[in-house]
Amino acid sequence: MVLFSERDRRETQDRLKDLESPVKLITFTQEQECPTCRETGQLLRELSELSEKLSLEVYDFQLDTAQVTRYQIDKIPATVVTGAKDYGIRFYGLPSGYEFATLLEDILLVSRGRSALRPETIERLRALDRPLHLQVFVTPT
Amino acid sequence: MRLAHAFALESDLIRADMVEATEFPHLVQRYGVRGVPRTVVNEAVFIDGALPEDVYLAHVLEGPSP
């Protein structure tokens, strides 16, 4: 099964040329009762082949409990985008369509290790004194 | 969504999940998601729509201690 067309592959490869530091995608999956796990794994495999700076780790949601706990994963398919460290960036569900564009931007973001947010925003975020868990509900189109 | 992930990048205390609504109907029901994007902060603050950076930040910072 190939999800990327030749054109997608070229366009994505072109965008990934801007990668600075290495980025690791970590996905959590299982074989049964997860309708989009297989497709998510395939998408991430094809994606990770498009740059030497991009790698992929795959864990089983039921068996690899230490990693599930470490990355605070509570549902699948889950994808973590990590770079120099785990920044807390997660995708739950198949990152297709519009969300694939978000995934690509996140990979570039994590690779740079700095955002394009305003300095005053960054200052307020760094002054946080409690953990915040953001869940953003989206649809692919 | 991009703002949420950028916020996570800039703060070690923020974890930001993009949740594909159609794949997790039980969460859509739990958080009363009727339109997207909808952001839930620490299970208590709800932010609807794609907002400008300063407005979104102000709402996110309303999140109570977990």
Backbone of each chain as ProteinMPNN parsed JSONL, in Angstrom:
{"seq_chain_A": "MVLFSERDRRETQDRLKDLESPVKLITFTQEQECPTCRETGQLLRELSELSEKLSLEVYDFQLDTAQVTRYQIDKIPATVVTGAKDYGIRFYGLPSGYEFATLLEDILLVSRGRSALRPETIERLRALDRPLHLQVFVTPT", "coords_chain_A": {"N_chain_A": [[0.845, -1.196, 0.0], [0.645, 2.123, -0.958], [0.534, 5.372, 0.095], [1.304, 7.9, -0.566], [1.305, 9.921, -3.423], [3.397, 10.254, -6.329], [3.774, 12.939, -6.771], [2.988, 14.137, -4.323], [5.008, 13.087, -2.791], [7.312, 14.277, -3.838], [6.761, 16.99, -3.327], [6.569, 17.013, -0.53], [9.068, 16.098, 0.215], [10.565, 18.201, -0.683], [9.776, 20.242, 1.071], [10.782, 19.217, 3.429], [13.431, 19.602, 3.156], [14.205, 21.793, 4.51], [14.695, 21.036, 7.091], [16.311, 21.284, 10.217], [17.535, 20.334, 12.952], [17.474, 16.785, 13.84], [14.354, 14.98, 13.741], [12.119, 12.982, 15.54], [9.509, 10.76, 15.008], [7.059, 9.251, 16.941], [5.025, 6.534, 17.155], [2.041, 5.078, 18.416], [0.313, 2.068, 18.465], [-2.026, -0.587, 17.631], [-3.015, -3.947, 16.704], [-5.647, -4.864, 16.668], [-9.043, -3.669, 16.743], [-8.632, -0.974, 16.078], [-9.318, 1.08, 13.826], [-7.921, 3.011, 12.222], [-5.248, 2.695, 12.702], [-3.448, 1.155, 11.134], [-3.27, 2.547, 8.714], [-2.289, 4.962, 9.608], [0.246, 4.206, 10.549], [1.407, 3.392, 8.132], [1.381, 5.799, 6.67], [3.132, 7.348, 8.243], [5.45, 5.861, 8.022], [6.03, 6.077, 5.273], [6.367, 8.824, 5.155], [8.556, 9.239, 6.884], [10.582, 8.207, 5.411], [11.328, 10.156, 3.697], [13.224, 11.981, 4.443], [16.536, 12.169, 5.675], [16.813, 13.171, 8.141], [14.625, 12.543, 9.518], [13.023, 10.253, 11.631], [11.403, 7.173, 12.68], [9.63, 5.644, 15.313], [7.958, 2.808, 16.517], [5.455, 1.755, 18.696], [3.655, -0.7, 20.601], [0.467, -0.243, 21.798], [-0.705, -1.75, 23.818], [1.293, -3.49, 24.732], [3.753, -2.139, 25.128], [4.051, -0.757, 27.723], [5.66, 0.886, 29.332], [6.554, 2.924, 27.641], [4.103, 3.974, 26.876], [3.27, 5.101, 29.266], [5.365, 6.894, 29.73], [5.067, 8.754, 27.611], [2.531, 9.597, 28.094], [0.195, 8.496, 26.818], [-3.135, 7.945, 25.886], [-4.941, 6.943, 24.102], [-5.448, 5.527, 20.777], [-4.942, 5.685, 17.152], [-1.805, 7.147, 18.101], [0.438, 9.851, 17.716], [3.578, 11.147, 18.343], [5.527, 14.021, 18.164], [8.813, 14.521, 18.313], [11.89, 16.213, 19.178], [14.863, 17.648, 20.0], [13.981, 17.279, 22.511], [11.053, 15.969, 24.233], [8.424, 17.825, 23.384], [5.788, 17.856, 24.031], [3.947, 17.569, 22.005], [1.287, 16.188, 20.329], [-0.586, 13.943, 18.225], [-3.764, 12.589, 17.806], [-5.376, 10.048, 16.162], [-5.754, 9.594, 12.571], [-3.438, 11.481, 10.826], [-4.457, 13.096, 8.359], [-5.204, 14.841, 5.263], [-5.996, 18.171, 5.934], [-4.82, 18.04, 8.436], [-2.507, 16.693, 7.936], [-0.946, 18.629, 6.8], [-0.608, 20.222, 9.044], [0.895, 18.452, 10.613], [3.268, 18.338, 9.11], [4.119, 21.01, 9.385], [4.538, 21.03, 12.122], [6.668, 19.242, 12.337], [8.686, 20.725, 11.129], [8.726, 22.861, 12.886], [9.509, 21.663, 15.354], [11.983, 20.771, 14.587], [13.341, 23.167, 14.248], [13.139, 24.078, 16.822], [12.152, 26.378, 17.884], [9.452, 28.712, 18.045], [7.268, 30.801, 15.997], [5.974, 32.58, 17.524], [4.815, 35.62, 19.172], [7.127, 37.658, 21.04], [6.066, 38.526, 23.528], [4.07, 36.686, 23.999], [5.521, 34.307, 24.291], [6.961, 34.94, 26.562], [4.916, 35.049, 28.494], [4.037, 32.397, 28.408], [6.253, 31.065, 29.35], [6.253, 31.825, 31.924], [4.417, 30.316, 33.172], [2.849, 28.519, 35.882], [1.729, 26.115, 36.346], [0.737, 22.851, 35.133], [-0.646, 22.616, 31.845], [-3.101, 21.063, 29.939], [-3.912, 20.775, 26.704], [-6.541, 19.99, 24.585], [-7.295, 19.757, 21.317], [-9.941, 19.693, 19.225], [-10.473, 18.56, 15.973], [-11.338, 18.279, 12.443], [-10.721, 16.358, 9.454], [-11.2, 17.808, 7.047]], "CA_chain_A": [[0.0, 0.0, 0.0], [1.378, 3.384, -0.997], [-0.424, 6.459, 0.309], [1.807, 9.125, -1.18], [1.502, 9.928, -4.87], [4.738, 10.704, -6.665], [3.778, 14.394, -6.639], [3.013, 14.388, -2.875], [6.319, 12.694, -2.285], [8.275, 15.322, -4.228], [6.444, 18.239, -2.622], [6.887, 16.841, 0.886], [10.522, 16.002, 0.282], [11.052, 19.558, -0.885], [9.564, 21.0, 2.318], [11.625, 18.644, 4.483], [14.822, 20.041, 2.947], [14.476, 22.861, 5.47], [14.891, 20.494, 8.434], [17.595, 21.618, 10.849], [17.904, 19.207, 13.801], [16.687, 15.581, 13.595], [13.03, 14.871, 14.355], [11.673, 11.59, 15.671], [8.071, 10.537, 15.157], [6.82, 8.051, 17.729], [3.607, 6.216, 17.014], [1.484, 4.007, 19.249], [-0.617, 1.378, 17.59], [-2.314, -1.986, 17.961], [-3.546, -4.577, 15.498], [-7.095, -5.068, 16.714], [-9.924, -2.613, 17.244], [-8.124, 0.381, 15.831], [-9.54, 1.15, 12.377], [-7.002, 3.863, 11.457], [-3.854, 2.484, 13.117], [-2.617, 0.641, 10.058], [-3.044, 3.617, 7.75], [-1.417, 5.957, 10.259], [1.598, 3.643, 10.538], [1.887, 3.421, 6.749], [1.622, 7.208, 6.339], [4.328, 7.817, 8.947], [6.601, 5.157, 7.435], [6.35, 6.713, 3.988], [6.845, 10.179, 5.45], [9.885, 9.229, 7.518], [11.586, 7.837, 4.401], [11.572, 11.28, 2.794], [14.355, 12.8, 4.894], [17.479, 11.459, 6.56], [16.703, 13.758, 9.473], [13.347, 12.131, 10.087], [12.997, 8.828, 11.957], [10.118, 6.699, 13.195], [9.61, 4.555, 16.295], [6.602, 2.273, 16.623], [5.204, 0.988, 19.918], [2.353, -1.326, 20.748], [-0.251, 0.441, 22.873], [-1.002, -2.668, 24.925], [2.466, -4.207, 25.229], [4.865, -1.26, 25.521], [3.411, 0.095, 28.737], [6.591, 1.898, 29.85], [6.524, 4.054, 26.689], [2.753, 4.552, 26.961], [3.283, 5.94, 30.465], [6.347, 7.965, 29.534], [4.531, 9.78, 26.712], [1.169, 9.899, 28.534], [-0.703, 8.159, 25.713], [-4.348, 7.332, 26.423], [-5.778, 6.404, 23.026], [-4.68, 5.263, 19.558], [-3.51, 5.868, 16.944], [-1.201, 8.348, 18.663], [1.723, 10.212, 17.113], [4.31, 12.149, 19.11], [6.581, 14.654, 17.352], [9.867, 14.92, 19.254], [13.166, 16.663, 18.614], [15.887, 17.651, 21.04], [13.287, 16.715, 23.672], [9.614, 15.822, 24.016], [7.819, 19.145, 23.625], [4.375, 17.719, 24.396], [3.135, 17.698, 20.787], [0.654, 14.895, 20.06], [-1.722, 13.796, 17.308], [-4.561, 11.373, 18.01], [-6.136, 9.8, 14.931], [-4.959, 9.628, 11.336], [-3.174, 12.869, 10.41], [-4.612, 13.187, 6.902], [-5.794, 16.081, 4.762], [-5.512, 19.412, 6.539], [-3.973, 17.702, 9.584], [-1.18, 16.301, 7.447], [-0.227, 19.908, 6.667], [-0.232, 20.607, 10.408], [1.982, 17.556, 11.018], [4.492, 18.795, 8.435], [4.546, 22.255, 10.029], [5.05, 20.673, 13.446], [7.99, 18.631, 12.154], [9.61, 21.839, 10.88], [8.766, 23.619, 14.148], [10.303, 20.906, 16.33], [13.342, 20.733, 14.067], [13.937, 24.48, 14.563], [13.167, 24.212, 18.279], [11.614, 27.688, 18.306], [8.223, 29.035, 17.331], [7.19, 32.165, 15.457], [5.059, 33.338, 18.388], [5.318, 36.937, 19.584], [7.955, 37.599, 22.256], [5.26, 38.671, 24.76], [3.369, 35.4, 24.184], [6.516, 33.357, 24.794], [7.252, 35.352, 27.933], [3.806, 34.63, 29.367], [4.021, 30.928, 28.455], [7.385, 30.602, 30.177], [5.979, 32.184, 33.313], [3.368, 29.405, 33.675], [3.197, 27.889, 37.152], [0.97, 24.88, 36.492], [0.635, 22.16, 33.851], [-1.873, 22.794, 31.07], [-3.316, 20.038, 28.93], [-4.807, 21.286, 25.664], [-7.047, 19.032, 23.615], [-7.905, 20.526, 20.231], [-10.733, 18.82, 18.355], [-10.434, 18.995, 14.575], [-11.776, 17.292, 11.45], [-9.712, 16.375, 8.398], [-11.433, 18.709, 5.915]], "C_chain_A": [[0.882, 1.248, 0.0], [0.366, 4.514, -0.9], [-0.007, 7.729, -0.41], [1.849, 8.967, -2.688], [2.92, 10.44, -5.108], [4.853, 12.218, -6.442], [3.825, 14.799, -5.154], [4.414, 14.171, -2.332], [7.356, 13.783, -2.594], [8.046, 16.604, -3.444], [6.852, 18.167, -1.151], [8.391, 16.821, 1.089], [11.151, 17.395, 0.18], [10.921, 20.385, 0.394], [10.504, 20.516, 3.42], [13.104, 18.989, 4.291], [15.213, 21.109, 3.957], [14.727, 22.342, 6.893], [16.275, 20.849, 8.969], [18.061, 20.436, 11.713], [17.02, 17.995, 13.486], [15.357, 15.59, 14.352], [12.64, 13.402, 14.391], [10.171, 11.553, 15.852], [7.912, 9.242, 15.931], [5.341, 7.742, 17.632], [3.224, 5.016, 17.877], [0.321, 3.393, 18.5], [-1.068, 0.061, 18.218], [-3.038, -2.606, 16.779], [-5.056, -4.663, 15.485], [-7.813, -3.803, 17.167], [-9.327, -1.218, 17.156], [-8.172, 0.606, 14.328], [-8.498, 1.974, 11.607], [-5.529, 3.673, 11.827], [-2.949, 2.073, 11.96], [-2.246, 1.761, 9.073], [-2.122, 4.705, 8.332], [0.029, 5.481, 10.219], [2.214, 3.719, 9.148], [2.258, 4.844, 6.323], [2.927, 7.696, 6.968], [5.585, 7.138, 8.421], [7.023, 5.826, 6.134], [6.926, 8.104, 4.201], [8.287, 10.155, 5.96], [10.985, 8.822, 6.534], [12.009, 9.023, 3.536], [12.686, 12.219, 3.254], [15.239, 11.982, 5.819], [17.378, 11.968, 7.982], [15.425, 13.35, 10.195], [13.395, 10.634, 10.388], [11.669, 8.464, 12.604], [10.333, 5.574, 14.197], [8.164, 4.108, 16.448], [6.474, 1.464, 17.904], [3.799, 0.426, 19.914], [1.669, -0.751, 21.991], [-0.505, -0.461, 24.079], [0.247, -3.283, 25.552], [3.559, -3.288, 25.771], [4.408, -0.25, 26.571], [4.35, 1.18, 29.288], [6.569, 3.137, 28.95], [5.162, 4.749, 26.712], [2.686, 5.518, 28.141], [4.196, 7.143, 30.27], [5.775, 9.103, 28.683], [3.073, 10.132, 27.012], [0.149, 9.689, 27.408], [-1.942, 7.466, 26.269], [-5.308, 6.818, 25.359], [-4.929, 6.23, 21.766], [-5.552, 5.435, 18.315], [-3.017, 7.191, 17.526], [0.129, 8.589, 17.964], [2.332, 11.341, 17.923], [5.395, 12.704, 18.197], [7.644, 15.178, 18.309], [11.127, 15.353, 18.528], [14.243, 16.53, 19.661], [15.307, 17.12, 22.348], [11.825, 16.497, 23.302], [8.957, 17.148, 24.385], [6.351, 19.064, 24.042], [3.438, 17.852, 23.207], [2.617, 16.32, 20.372], [-0.424, 15.018, 18.987], [-2.45, 12.515, 17.686], [-5.483, 11.209, 16.822], [-5.213, 9.914, 13.733], [-4.712, 11.071, 10.916], [-3.232, 13.009, 8.891], [-5.2, 14.543, 6.536], [-5.154, 17.296, 5.409], [-4.555, 19.117, 7.693], [-2.598, 17.197, 9.165], [-0.313, 17.553, 7.28], [0.24, 20.385, 8.04], [0.948, 19.752, 10.892], [3.312, 18.006, 10.4], [5.02, 20.074, 9.087], [5.136, 21.982, 11.406], [6.447, 20.07, 13.358], [9.034, 19.731, 11.948], [9.815, 22.664, 12.155], [9.697, 22.96, 15.164], [11.772, 20.856, 15.893], [14.075, 22.041, 14.35], [14.087, 24.667, 16.061], [12.728, 25.578, 18.768], [10.408, 28.019, 17.428], [8.299, 30.44, 16.752], [6.214, 32.997, 16.289], [5.686, 34.679, 18.761], [6.133, 36.814, 20.872], [7.122, 37.7, 23.535], [4.457, 37.4, 25.049], [4.322, 34.396, 24.83], [6.843, 33.656, 26.262], [6.164, 34.878, 28.894], [3.742, 33.112, 29.486], [5.126, 30.404, 29.379], [7.178, 30.917, 31.643], [4.896, 31.278, 33.931], [3.81, 28.712, 34.963], [2.427, 26.593, 37.377], [0.894, 24.181, 35.138], [-0.695, 22.441, 33.16], [-1.938, 21.701, 30.007], [-4.347, 20.567, 27.942], [-5.231, 20.141, 24.757], [-7.785, 19.831, 22.541], [-8.62, 19.563, 19.292], [-10.787, 19.401, 16.954], [-11.073, 17.919, 13.696], [-10.87, 17.438, 10.237], [-9.972, 17.368, 7.262], [-11.894, 20.077, 6.369]], "O_chain_A": [[1.755, 1.405, 0.854], [-0.552, 4.606, -1.716], [-0.847, 8.534, -0.814], [2.378, 7.974, -3.187], [3.557, 10.986, -4.208], [5.884, 12.714, -5.987], [4.592, 15.681, -4.769], [4.929, 14.954, -1.533], [8.161, 14.159, -1.741], [8.989, 17.23, -2.96], [7.403, 19.118, -0.596], [8.919, 17.442, 2.011], [12.126, 17.712, 0.86], [11.83, 21.132, 0.758], [10.965, 21.307, 4.243], [13.931, 18.705, 5.157], [16.396, 21.313, 4.232], [14.949, 23.139, 7.804], [17.277, 20.731, 8.264], [18.881, 19.63, 11.272], [15.935, 18.155, 12.927], [15.252, 16.135, 15.451], [12.805, 12.673, 13.413], [9.62, 12.22, 16.727], [8.559, 8.243, 15.614], [4.499, 8.571, 17.977], [3.996, 4.07, 18.036], [-0.541, 4.094, 17.971], [-0.526, -0.35, 19.244], [-3.608, -1.897, 15.95], [-5.684, -4.552, 14.432], [-7.25, -2.976, 17.885], [-9.502, -0.393, 18.052], [-7.191, 0.356, 13.628], [-8.217, 1.665, 10.449], [-4.664, 4.396, 11.332], [-1.833, 2.573, 11.82], [-1.095, 1.904, 8.662], [-1.292, 5.28, 7.628], [0.933, 6.252, 9.895], [3.386, 4.062, 8.994], [3.298, 5.071, 5.704], [3.726, 8.369, 6.318], [6.654, 7.746, 8.374], [8.201, 6.107, 5.913], [7.858, 8.513, 3.509], [9.126, 10.944, 5.526], [12.167, 9.058, 6.782], [12.938, 8.911, 2.735], [13.051, 13.148, 2.534], [14.753, 11.203, 6.64], [17.8, 11.295, 8.922], [15.176, 13.757, 11.329], [13.758, 9.834, 9.525], [10.908, 9.336, 13.023], [11.123, 4.661, 13.956], [7.254, 4.934, 16.502], [7.294, 0.585, 18.17], [2.881, 0.988, 19.316], [2.226, -0.772, 23.088], [-0.52, 0.002, 25.219], [0.271, -3.565, 26.75], [4.215, -3.617, 26.758], [4.385, 0.956, 26.326], [3.898, 2.261, 29.666], [6.566, 4.265, 29.442], [5.082, 5.97, 26.582], [2.124, 6.608, 28.036], [3.835, 8.27, 30.607], [5.976, 10.277, 28.996], [2.451, 10.884, 26.262], [-0.645, 10.575, 27.09], [-1.826, 6.51, 27.035], [-6.38, 6.31, 25.688], [-3.808, 6.736, 21.701], [-6.776, 5.342, 18.407], [-3.701, 8.212, 17.459], [0.858, 7.646, 17.656], [1.691, 12.364, 18.164], [6.102, 11.946, 17.533], [7.419, 16.152, 19.028], [11.398, 14.918, 17.408], [14.511, 15.435, 20.156], [16.03, 16.582, 23.187], [11.41, 16.805, 22.185], [8.937, 17.541, 25.552], [5.739, 20.081, 24.369], [2.271, 18.205, 23.37], [3.395, 15.406, 20.1], [-1.082, 16.05, 18.857], [-1.822, 11.471, 17.866], [-6.272, 12.099, 16.503], [-4.045, 10.283, 13.86], [-5.663, 11.814, 10.674], [-2.201, 13.038, 8.218], [-5.639, 15.296, 7.405], [-3.931, 17.435, 5.432], [-3.592, 19.853, 7.907], [-1.642, 17.262, 9.937], [0.883, 17.543, 7.575], [1.352, 20.892, 8.181], [1.883, 20.267, 11.505], [4.341, 18.049, 11.074], [6.222, 20.209, 9.315], [6.109, 22.617, 11.812], [7.306, 20.346, 14.196], [10.124, 19.679, 12.516], [10.925, 23.102, 12.458], [10.557, 23.612, 15.755], [12.681, 20.895, 16.723], [15.269, 22.041, 14.651], [15.021, 25.319, 16.529], [12.909, 25.905, 19.94], [10.348, 27.663, 16.251], [9.261, 31.173, 16.983], [5.688, 34.003, 15.813], [6.901, 34.861, 18.684], [5.85, 35.951, 21.703], [7.431, 37.036, 24.524], [4.196, 37.077, 26.208], [3.967, 33.721, 25.797], [6.982, 32.75, 27.084], [6.459, 34.367, 29.975], [3.425, 32.591, 30.556], [4.938, 29.421, 30.096], [7.845, 30.348, 32.508], [4.514, 31.466, 35.086], [4.979, 28.361, 35.124], [2.463, 26.032, 38.472], [0.977, 24.839, 34.101], [-1.742, 22.498, 33.806], [-0.975, 21.45, 29.282], [-5.507, 20.781, 28.294], [-4.394, 19.412, 24.226], [-8.779, 20.499, 22.826], [-7.991, 18.726, 18.645], [-11.103, 20.576, 16.764], [-11.318, 16.799, 14.143], [-10.31, 18.51, 10.006], [-9.026, 17.74, 6.568], [-12.134, 20.954, 5.54]]}, "seq_chain_B": "MRLAHAFALESDLIRADMVEATEFPHLVQRYGVRGVPRTVVNEAVFIDGALPEDVYLAHVLEGPSP", "coords_chain_B": {"N_chain_B": [[-4.962, 25.007, 15.933], [-2.269, 24.964, 15.243], [-1.31, 26.999, 16.822], [-1.69, 25.914, 19.384], [0.143, 23.788, 19.376], [2.486, 25.251, 19.006], [2.495, 26.665, 21.391], [2.933, 24.534, 23.15], [5.492, 23.841, 22.397], [6.94, 25.992, 23.352], [6.612, 25.932, 26.094], [7.442, 23.93, 28.83], [5.473, 23.011, 30.422], [3.182, 22.658, 29.052], [1.082, 20.454, 27.323], [-0.065, 19.478, 24.222], [-2.693, 18.179, 22.439], [-3.749, 17.144, 19.269], [-6.85, 16.189, 18.318], [-8.515, 13.969, 16.369], [-11.68, 14.421, 15.592], [-13.759, 12.779, 14.464], [-12.853, 10.223, 14.885], [-12.944, 9.759, 17.568], [-15.56, 9.552, 19.005], [-16.622, 9.333, 21.604], [-15.243, 11.216, 23.083], [-15.961, 13.529, 21.817], [-18.58, 13.634, 22.561], [-18.269, 13.753, 25.365], [-17.033, 16.254, 25.72], [-18.794, 17.936, 24.532], [-18.505, 18.695, 21.792], [-19.447, 20.544, 19.091], [-18.715, 21.973, 16.949], [-15.715, 22.575, 15.024], [-12.471, 24.207, 15.098], [-12.415, 23.022, 18.498], [-11.117, 23.768, 21.607], [-10.089, 22.227, 24.579], [-9.162, 23.034, 27.789], [-7.364, 21.758, 30.393], [-9.607, 20.198, 31.062], [-11.595, 21.988, 31.715], [-11.847, 24.607, 30.638], [-13.253, 25.966, 27.72], [-12.642, 26.597, 24.348], [-13.789, 28.016, 21.452], [-13.441, 27.904, 17.941], [-11.027, 29.328, 15.614], [-8.758, 31.443, 16.849], [-7.198, 34.758, 17.168], [-3.713, 35.047, 18.089], [-3.186, 36.455, 20.622], [-5.693, 36.498, 21.866], [-6.38, 33.8, 21.995], [-4.307, 32.875, 23.629], [-4.925, 34.22, 26.032], [-7.324, 32.935, 26.765], [-6.404, 30.272, 27.018], [-4.71, 30.547, 29.188], [-6.512, 30.806, 31.199], [-6.959, 28.322, 32.131], [-7.471, 26.172, 34.851], [-5.654, 24.972, 37.794], [-4.717, 21.569, 37.537]], "CA_chain_B": [[-4.131, 23.839, 16.229], [-0.84, 25.301, 15.157], [-0.997, 27.798, 18.008], [-1.606, 25.012, 20.539], [1.423, 23.074, 19.296], [3.549, 26.239, 19.231], [2.495, 26.914, 22.844], [3.571, 23.363, 23.772], [6.931, 23.915, 22.109], [7.571, 27.061, 24.134], [6.48, 25.721, 27.537], [7.56, 22.533, 29.277], [4.293, 22.649, 31.215], [2.014, 22.493, 28.17], [0.973, 19.297, 26.434], [-1.153, 19.823, 23.296], [-3.14, 17.065, 21.614], [-4.708, 17.314, 18.198], [-7.709, 15.014, 18.372], [-9.366, 13.818, 15.19], [-12.999, 14.285, 16.231], [-14.588, 11.681, 13.951], [-12.339, 8.931, 15.354], [-13.124, 9.612, 19.013], [-16.895, 10.094, 19.285], [-16.912, 9.423, 23.047], [-14.684, 12.484, 23.578], [-16.816, 14.571, 21.228], [-19.757, 13.68, 23.432], [-17.879, 14.184, 26.717], [-16.697, 17.677, 25.744], [-19.824, 18.709, 23.828], [-17.958, 19.305, 20.578], [-20.439, 20.673, 18.013], [-17.998, 22.544, 15.807], [-14.262, 22.531, 15.205], [-11.791, 23.593, 16.234], [-12.776, 23.314, 19.878], [-10.008, 23.45, 22.5], [-10.446, 22.0, 25.979], [-7.965, 23.267, 28.607], [-7.469, 21.121, 31.72], [-10.959, 19.651, 31.247], [-12.479, 22.979, 32.338], [-12.045, 25.812, 29.826], [-13.569, 25.586, 26.342], [-12.365, 27.686, 23.407], [-14.333, 27.644, 20.15], [-12.994, 28.634, 16.763], [-9.609, 29.659, 15.452], [-8.69, 32.821, 17.344], [-5.88, 35.382, 17.089], [-2.747, 34.573, 19.094], [-3.323, 37.044, 21.964], [-6.991, 36.108, 22.434], [-6.273, 32.369, 22.3], [-3.422, 32.779, 24.798], [-5.656, 34.665, 27.232], [-8.252, 31.861, 27.141], [-5.621, 29.111, 27.457], [-4.164, 30.84, 30.521], [-7.594, 30.683, 32.182], [-7.008, 26.93, 32.576], [-7.201, 26.063, 36.285], [-4.732, 23.907, 38.188], [-5.358, 20.274, 37.317]], "C_chain_B": [[-2.658, 24.174, 16.234], [-0.419, 26.126, 16.356], [-0.805, 26.889, 19.21], [-0.263, 24.276, 20.533], [2.607, 24.024, 19.496], [3.65, 26.566, 20.727], [3.224, 25.771, 23.569], [5.083, 23.414, 23.571], [7.629, 24.898, 23.053], [7.457, 26.87, 25.644], [6.569, 24.24, 27.88], [6.324, 22.077, 30.033], [3.049, 22.431, 30.352], [2.15, 21.248, 27.298], [-0.234, 19.581, 25.542], [-1.463, 18.663, 22.36], [-4.037, 17.555, 20.491], [-5.556, 16.05, 18.173], [-8.641, 15.02, 17.165], [-10.78, 13.456, 15.681], [-13.774, 13.05, 15.754], [-14.13, 10.313, 14.461], [-12.563, 8.697, 16.853], [-14.467, 10.19, 19.459], [-17.208, 10.21, 20.776], [-16.365, 10.721, 23.636], [-15.477, 13.673, 23.049], [-18.043, 14.754, 22.111], [-19.4, 14.243, 24.814], [-17.654, 15.692, 26.793], [-17.674, 18.541, 24.944], [-19.329, 19.409, 22.58], [-19.026, 19.339, 19.486], [-19.835, 21.29, 16.771], [-16.51, 22.459, 16.081], [-13.64, 23.806, 14.638], [-12.414, 23.973, 17.578], [-11.615, 22.861, 20.765], [-10.53, 23.291, 23.921], [-9.161, 22.137, 26.792], [-8.204, 22.704, 30.007], [-8.907, 20.714, 32.059], [-11.978, 20.71, 31.677], [-12.782, 24.199, 31.478], [-12.246, 25.377, 28.374], [-13.372, 26.79, 25.427], [-12.858, 27.251, 22.028], [-13.794, 28.546, 19.044], [-11.493, 28.85, 16.747], [-9.461, 31.137, 15.766], [-7.293, 33.415, 17.131], [-5.019, 34.985, 18.282], [-2.994, 35.129, 20.504], [-4.62, 36.61, 22.651], [-6.951, 34.63, 22.854], [-5.418, 32.165, 23.556], [-4.172, 33.136, 26.086], [-6.617, 33.572, 27.706], [-7.497, 30.633, 27.678], [-5.122, 29.324, 28.9], [-5.242, 30.868, 31.607], [-7.688, 29.26, 32.735], [-6.623, 26.818, 34.045], [-6.136, 25.009, 36.579], [-5.437, 22.566, 38.03], [-5.666, 19.556, 38.635]], "O_chain_B": [[-1.9, 23.736, 17.099], [0.696, 25.978, 16.856], [0.141, 27.069, 19.977], [0.387, 24.158, 21.572], [3.616, 23.642, 20.089], [4.747, 26.724, 21.263], [4.022, 26.005, 24.476], [5.852, 23.071, 24.469], [8.756, 24.666, 23.492], [8.131, 27.567, 26.403], [5.87, 23.408, 27.303], [6.144, 20.881, 30.262], [1.991, 22.063, 30.861], [3.165, 21.022, 26.64], [-1.313, 19.893, 26.047], [-0.609, 18.221, 21.591], [-4.985, 18.302, 20.735], [-5.022, 14.952, 18.021], [-9.437, 15.938, 16.969], [-11.031, 12.335, 16.123], [-14.38, 12.352, 16.567], [-14.907, 9.358, 14.474], [-12.395, 7.582, 17.346], [-14.518, 11.18, 20.189], [-17.975, 11.086, 21.177], [-16.942, 11.27, 24.574], [-15.645, 14.683, 23.732], [-18.483, 15.873, 22.372], [-20.113, 15.083, 25.363], [-18.022, 16.338, 27.774], [-17.422, 19.723, 24.707], [-19.674, 20.563, 22.324], [-19.463, 18.291, 19.01], [-20.371, 21.151, 15.672], [-16.088, 22.292, 17.226], [-14.241, 24.433, 13.765], [-12.877, 25.098, 17.768], [-11.18, 21.713, 20.687], [-11.312, 24.11, 24.405], [-8.18, 21.444, 26.523], [-9.126, 23.12, 30.71], [-9.358, 20.867, 33.194], [-13.12, 20.364, 31.976], [-13.869, 24.769, 31.581], [-11.511, 24.534, 27.861], [-13.88, 27.876, 25.705], [-12.403, 26.239, 21.494], [-13.704, 29.765, 19.189], [-10.792, 28.593, 17.725], [-9.975, 31.987, 15.039], [-6.323, 32.681, 16.938], [-5.531, 34.634, 19.345], [-3.01, 34.37, 21.473], [-4.646, 36.382, 23.861], [-7.428, 34.265, 23.928], [-5.769, 31.376, 24.433], [-4.064, 32.439, 27.095], [-6.717, 33.309, 28.905], [-7.907, 30.032, 28.672], [-5.118, 28.399, 29.713], [-4.927, 30.944, 32.794], [-8.413, 29.018, 33.7], [-5.57, 27.311, 34.449], [-5.763, 24.239, 35.694], [-6.618, 22.441, 38.352], [-6.208, 18.451, 38.623]]}, "name": "protein", "num_of_chains": 2, "seq": "MVLFSERDRRETQDRLKDLESPVKLITFTQEQECPTCRETGQLLRELSELSEKLSLEVYDFQLDTAQVTRYQIDKIPATVVTGAKDYGIRFYGLPSGYEFATLLEDILLVSRGRSALRPETIERLRALDRPLHLQVFVTPTMRLAHAFALESDLIRADMVEATEFPHLVQRYGVRGVPRTVVNEAVFIDGALPEDVYLAHVLEGPSP"}
